[in-house]
Amino acid sequence: MSYEQYRPQSFSFLPPVVKNLLIINGLFFLATIALENAFHFKLADYLGLHYFQSQKFSPYQFITYMFMHADLSHIVFNMFALWMFGYILENVWGGKRFLIYYLVTGIGAAFFHYAILYFEINPDVLLMNSIIADPSAVNINAFLTQHTFQLNTYSGPIFFQFQEFQKNLALLNSNPSNIIAIEGIKGFIIDYQQYYLNLPNVIGASGAVFGILLAFGMLFPNTLLYIYFLFPIKAKWFVLFYGLVELYLGFTNSDSNVAHFAHLGGMFFGFFMIKYWKTKGIN
């Protein structure tokens, strides 16, 4: 992918904010690999962004998650896009404004993603709360009808608790007044709820990068981008196409590990931020 050249004499191909963002992301990626290999320490567990009801959540994660990446292809794609579109924006806007835009779209992407996720998982959380408050057969069956357990043999101790839970369900079905089975089910749901809330963990600069892509499309709508270096497409159509693809995948590929709504969130916040600047006469 390339774009029609836009190179005034004063432009820098590696302005300071973009350069420092590339360095910081690279250092975090190396630290992630080193700590995992040397100490089996998962840095993303602490610096990735967890769901707000999770025991692992901390507010600082709204910043740190943007500097964490899952693998080499993840960071290479994001950093290439950050440089490719970001250096032009930084030259046009200046470093301070570009950094504000980058952080706002990155943080906004996270809020947008978890706002959508809230409506997806909160009904299940409420059903779990109802079982904890009243572990009746009605509440348990309502939960089992709606929820798909996200467990397998690699889930750790909670998987063995799940096996005991299944045994207790069988006991409860044969004897609805079995107190031991009811208490066992309630204990599992308490532990599983925390496990379930700990599962979402967003990492990567993609939300901010999609915000940058949106800004490039708005500022330079007729600039030609070359898909696979062969097929020209104007930036405005490329951004629109990418946005529609992310929207489609967000609704149809919910089991994916890719936070599609975070990408859309970056574009959403970027759009309104640019519109706000324009109303203030900031071009």
C-alpha positions as CSV (number, residue, x, y, z in Angstrom):
1,M,0.0,0.0,0.0
2,S,1.3,3.4,-0.9
3,Y,-0.2,6.9,-1.3
4,E,0.2,9.8,-3.8
5,Q,3.2,11.8,-2.7
6,Y,2.6,14.7,-0.5
7,R,6.1,16.1,0.4
8,P,6.5,19.8,1.0
9,Q,10.1,20.8,1.7
10,S,9.5,21.1,5.4
11,F,8.1,17.6,5.9
12,S,9.9,15.1,8.1
13,F,9.6,11.4,7.3
14,L,10.1,10.6,11.0
15,P,8.7,13.4,13.2
16,P,9.3,13.2,16.9
17,V,5.9,12.0,18.2
18,V,5.6,9.2,15.6
19,K,9.2,8.2,16.2
20,N,8.8,8.0,20.0
21,L,5.5,6.1,19.6
22,L,7.3,3.6,17.4
23,I,10.1,3.3,19.9
24,I,7.8,2.9,22.9
25,N,5.7,0.2,21.2
26,G,8.8,-1.6,20.2
27,L,10.2,-1.6,23.8
28,F,7.0,-2.8,25.2
29,F,6.9,-5.6,22.7
30,L,10.4,-6.7,23.5
31,A,9.7,-6.5,27.2
32,T,6.6,-8.7,26.7
33,I,8.7,-11.4,25.0
34,A,11.6,-11.2,27.4
35,L,9.4,-11.4,30.5
36,E,7.4,-14.3,29.1
37,N,10.4,-16.3,28.1
38,A,12.5,-15.6,31.2
39,F,9.9,-15.6,34.0
40,H,6.7,-16.8,32.4
41,F,5.3,-13.3,33.3
42,K,2.4,-12.1,31.1
43,L,2.8,-8.4,30.9
44,A,-0.4,-8.1,28.9
45,D,-2.3,-9.4,32.0
46,Y,-1.3,-6.2,33.8
47,L,-1.0,-3.6,31.0
48,G,-3.8,-4.8,28.7
49,L,-7.2,-3.3,29.2
50,H,-9.6,-5.5,31.2
51,Y,-13.4,-5.1,31.6
52,F,-14.3,-2.6,34.3
53,Q,-15.9,-5.2,36.6
54,S,-12.8,-7.5,36.4
55,Q,-10.6,-8.0,39.4
56,K,-7.7,-7.3,37.0
57,F,-8.9,-3.9,35.8
58,S,-7.0,-0.7,36.6
59,P,-7.7,2.8,35.1
60,Y,-4.1,3.2,33.9
61,Q,-4.8,0.4,31.4
62,F,-6.7,2.8,29.2
63,I,-3.3,4.2,28.3
64,T,-1.0,1.1,28.6
65,Y,-3.1,-1.2,26.5
66,M,-2.2,0.9,23.4
67,F,1.4,-0.1,23.7
68,M,0.9,-3.9,24.0
69,H,0.7,-6.2,21.0
70,A,-0.1,-9.9,20.7
71,D,2.6,-11.0,18.1
72,L,5.0,-9.8,15.5
73,S,2.4,-9.4,12.7
74,H,0.1,-7.4,15.1
75,I,2.8,-4.8,15.9
76,V,4.3,-4.6,12.4
77,F,0.9,-3.9,10.8
78,N,0.0,-1.2,13.4
79,M,3.4,0.5,13.4
80,F,3.6,0.5,9.7
81,A,0.2,2.1,9.5
82,L,1.1,4.6,12.3
83,W,4.2,5.7,10.4
84,M,2.6,5.6,6.9
85,F,-0.4,7.9,7.8
86,G,0.8,9.4,11.0
87,Y,3.9,11.2,9.8
88,I,1.9,13.3,7.4
89,L,-0.7,14.2,10.0
90,E,2.0,15.2,12.5
91,N,3.7,17.4,10.0
92,V,0.3,19.0,9.2
93,W,-1.0,19.3,12.7
94,G,2.2,19.6,14.8
95,G,3.4,17.1,17.4
96,K,1.2,18.3,20.3
97,R,-2.1,18.1,18.4
98,F,-1.2,14.8,16.8
99,L,-0.4,13.2,20.2
100,I,-3.7,14.5,21.7
101,Y,-5.6,13.1,18.7
102,Y,-3.7,9.7,19.0
103,L,-4.4,9.4,22.7
104,V,-8.0,10.5,22.5
105,T,-8.9,8.1,19.7
106,G,-7.0,5.3,21.5
107,I,-8.8,5.8,24.8
108,G,-12.1,6.5,23.0
109,A,-11.7,3.2,21.1
110,A,-11.4,1.3,24.4
111,F,-14.5,3.0,25.8
112,F,-16.5,2.3,22.6
113,H,-15.5,-1.4,22.6
114,Y,-16.4,-2.0,26.2
115,A,-19.7,-0.1,25.9
116,I,-20.7,-2.5,23.2
117,L,-19.3,-5.4,25.2
118,Y,-21.3,-4.3,28.3
119,F,-24.6,-4.9,26.4
120,E,-23.4,-8.3,25.3
121,I,-22.3,-9.8,28.6
122,N,-24.3,-7.9,31.2
123,P,-27.4,-10.0,30.8
124,D,-25.3,-13.1,31.6
125,V,-23.7,-11.3,34.6
126,L,-27.1,-10.4,36.0
127,L,-28.3,-14.0,35.6
128,M,-25.2,-15.1,37.5
129,N,-26.0,-12.6,40.2
130,S,-29.5,-14.0,40.5
131,I,-28.1,-17.5,41.0
132,I,-25.7,-16.3,43.7
133,A,-28.6,-14.5,45.5
134,D,-31.1,-17.3,44.9
135,P,-29.7,-20.6,43.5
136,S,-33.1,-22.0,42.5
137,A,-33.7,-24.4,39.7
138,V,-35.5,-21.6,37.8
139,N,-32.6,-19.2,37.9
140,I,-30.1,-21.9,37.1
141,N,-32.0,-23.1,34.1
142,A,-32.5,-19.5,32.9
143,F,-28.8,-19.0,32.9
144,L,-28.0,-22.4,31.3
145,T,-30.5,-21.6,28.5
146,Q,-28.8,-18.3,27.6
147,H,-25.1,-18.8,28.4
148,T,-22.4,-20.7,26.6
149,F,-19.5,-21.6,28.9
150,Q,-16.2,-20.3,27.6
151,L,-14.2,-23.2,29.1
152,N,-11.8,-25.9,27.9
153,T,-9.1,-28.1,29.3
154,Y,-6.6,-25.2,29.1
155,S,-8.8,-22.9,31.3
156,G,-7.0,-24.0,34.5
157,P,-8.6,-25.0,37.8
158,I,-12.0,-23.5,36.8
159,F,-12.4,-26.3,34.3
160,F,-12.2,-28.9,37.0
161,Q,-14.8,-26.9,39.0
162,F,-17.0,-26.9,35.9
163,Q,-16.9,-30.7,35.8
164,E,-18.0,-30.8,39.5
165,F,-20.7,-28.2,38.6
166,Q,-22.0,-30.6,35.9
167,K,-22.2,-33.4,38.5
168,N,-24.1,-31.2,40.9
169,L,-26.5,-30.2,38.1
170,A,-27.3,-33.9,37.6
171,L,-27.8,-34.3,41.3
172,L,-30.1,-31.3,41.4
173,N,-32.2,-32.6,38.4
174,S,-32.8,-35.9,40.3
175,N,-33.4,-34.1,43.6
176,P,-34.3,-30.4,43.4
177,S,-33.9,-30.0,47.2
178,N,-30.4,-31.4,47.4
179,I,-28.7,-28.7,49.5
180,I,-25.1,-29.9,48.8
181,A,-25.7,-29.7,45.1
182,I,-27.3,-26.2,45.3
183,E,-24.3,-24.9,47.4
184,G,-21.8,-26.5,45.0
185,I,-23.5,-24.8,42.0
186,K,-23.6,-21.5,43.8
187,G,-19.9,-21.7,44.7
188,F,-19.0,-22.5,41.1
189,I,-21.0,-19.6,39.7
190,I,-19.2,-17.2,42.1
191,D,-15.8,-18.4,40.8
192,Y,-16.9,-18.6,37.2
193,Q,-18.3,-15.1,37.2
194,Q,-14.9,-13.6,38.1
195,Y,-13.2,-15.9,35.5
196,Y,-15.7,-14.7,32.9
197,L,-15.2,-11.0,33.7
198,N,-11.5,-11.5,33.6
199,L,-11.5,-12.9,30.0
200,P,-11.8,-9.7,28.0
201,N,-8.4,-8.1,27.6
202,V,-7.9,-5.6,24.8
203,I,-4.4,-4.8,23.6
204,G,-2.9,-3.0,20.6
205,A,-2.7,0.4,19.0
206,S,-5.3,-0.5,16.4
207,G,-8.0,1.9,17.8
208,A,-5.7,4.9,17.5
209,V,-4.4,3.7,14.2
210,F,-7.9,3.5,12.7
211,G,-8.4,7.0,14.1
212,I,-5.3,8.1,12.2
213,L,-6.6,6.4,9.0
214,L,-9.9,8.2,9.4
215,A,-8.1,11.6,9.8
216,F,-6.0,10.9,6.7
217,G,-9.1,10.1,4.7
218,M,-10.8,13.3,5.9
219,L,-7.9,15.6,5.3
220,F,-6.7,14.1,2.0
221,P,-9.8,12.4,0.6
222,N,-8.7,12.3,-3.0
223,T,-5.1,11.0,-2.3
224,L,-4.6,7.7,-4.1
225,L,-3.7,4.6,-2.0
226,Y,-2.4,1.6,-3.8
227,I,-3.8,-1.7,-2.5
228,Y,-1.0,-4.3,-2.7
229,F,0.9,-1.7,-4.6
230,L,-1.3,-2.3,-7.7
231,F,-4.9,-1.2,-7.3
232,P,-5.5,2.6,-6.8
233,I,-8.3,3.8,-4.6
234,K,-9.0,7.2,-3.2
235,A,-8.4,7.6,0.5
236,K,-12.1,8.5,1.3
237,W,-13.4,5.3,-0.3
238,F,-10.7,3.2,1.3
239,V,-11.6,4.6,4.8
240,L,-15.4,4.1,4.1
241,F,-14.8,0.5,2.9
242,Y,-12.6,-0.3,5.9
243,G,-15.2,1.1,8.3
244,L,-18.0,-0.9,6.7
245,V,-15.9,-4.1,6.9
246,E,-15.2,-3.5,10.6
247,L,-18.9,-2.9,11.3
248,Y,-19.9,-6.1,9.5
249,L,-17.2,-8.1,11.3
250,G,-18.1,-6.6,14.6
251,F,-21.7,-7.9,14.3
252,T,-21.0,-11.2,12.5
253,N,-17.7,-12.3,14.0
254,S,-18.2,-11.8,17.8
255,D,-16.2,-14.8,18.8
256,S,-13.1,-13.4,17.1
257,N,-10.1,-12.2,19.2
258,V,-10.1,-9.0,17.1
259,A,-11.8,-6.0,18.8
260,H,-13.6,-4.7,15.7
261,F,-15.7,-2.3,17.7
262,A,-12.5,-0.8,19.1
263,H,-11.4,0.0,15.6
264,L,-14.7,1.6,14.9
265,G,-14.5,3.5,18.1
266,G,-11.2,5.0,17.1
267,M,-12.8,6.2,13.8
268,F,-15.9,7.4,15.6
269,F,-14.0,9.6,18.1
270,G,-11.6,10.7,15.4
271,F,-14.5,11.9,13.2
272,F,-16.1,14.0,16.0
273,M,-12.7,15.4,17.2
274,I,-11.9,16.7,13.7
275,K,-15.4,18.1,13.3
276,Y,-15.0,19.8,16.7
277,W,-11.7,21.3,15.7
278,K,-13.3,22.7,12.5
279,T,-16.1,24.3,14.4
280,K,-13.4,26.1,16.5
281,G,-11.6,27.2,13.4
282,I,-8.7,24.8,13.8
283,N,-7.7,23.3,10.5
